């Protein structure tokens, strides 16, 4: 499994917050989601992503970017646009997408215990 | 269950993005998390929250606020500060917290099918 936390630089940078309710059944979702995550990671300005989903199919994915311009470039990617169209047709019953500028960040990691 | 999606106003507003890895065991977490969610919802400037966690204990909670000042006020709440301290001592092995200004938002809801 890839790391769950994104290693982001010092702010400012941008976050795309995507919260979504999945429909039932796979319908090609898992393979497409993995392909999109890999494609996103190769785009200019991509800084990382964090993603989780519960057993009820409610998920939140936050991807981090260096600029609004690179978020827009990724939105214009044709494979990504096709995946979004299929998302609305099949995979999601509802989603909210918010683009935000990260201004401050903190973190915590517990000391390792052996 | 309360609604999974936050009904947020037109941007701009603020998001606190909290991604965290839970430790094993409850240790009072579930009750404290519910109490904190209810307390947050009564604070001035609170707009809503979205939260999910997978079976591996990796969760993302995004809370939405009308201003940075009200985020700071909530941070200064003494019960909240005590909960954060217990979070670092017991409940989380790692977390990342980012404060971001939401600049644009979109959503999608599938047509109801009966």
Interface residues (C-beta under 8 A of the other chain):
Chain A: X4 X5 X6 X8 X11 X15 X17 X19 X21 X23 X50 X51 X52 X53 X54 X55 X58 X59 X60 X62 X68 X87 X88 X92 X93 X94 X95 X96 X97 X98 X99 X100 X101 X102 X103 X104 X105 X106 X107 X108 X109 X110
Chain B: X4 X5 X6 X8 X11 X15 X17 X19 X21 X23 X50 X51 X52 X53 X54 X55 X58 X59 X60 X62 X68 X87 X88 X92 X93 X94 X95 X96 X97 X98 X99 X100 X101 X102 X103 X104 X105 X106 X107 X108 X109 X110
